Amino acid sequence: MQVKDIIQALQLTPRAGANGLDREISGGYVSDLLSDVMGHAREGQVWITIQAHKNVMAIASLKELAAVVLVRDRLPDEDTAAAANDESIPVLSTPLDAFEASGRLRDLLREG
């Protein structure tokens, strides 16, 4: 499954990094604690968070994540969007909260 395949189900709006919508998704990770994501997220996962600052992209790039989903209609900071575009890592926003977004992502990945 690719990032572009989850856009409708998670009510996602691409905000930056649109060149990466073909990235393959291996799973998901939900956390707002950057050190937790750095220590436990795996390559290809979609990171669901409320954090929207530039450090998010540093970790997303380091961990080679498939995408970052900002919940509750959060928008990426200007620096975050620029880094997402440079790294081709999509930053998407959703009106859903983290609980609902992660549940829907899990269901999609199970369906396959």
PyMOL commands that set and color helices and strands:
alter all, ss='L'
color gray80, all
select helices_A, chain A and resi 3-6+18-20+34-40+54-62+78-87+98-111
alter helices_A, ss='H'
color red, helices_A
select strands_A, chain A and resi 13-16+27-30+45-49+67-70+91-93
alter strands_A, ss='S'
color yellow, strands_A
deselect
rebuild
show_as cartoon
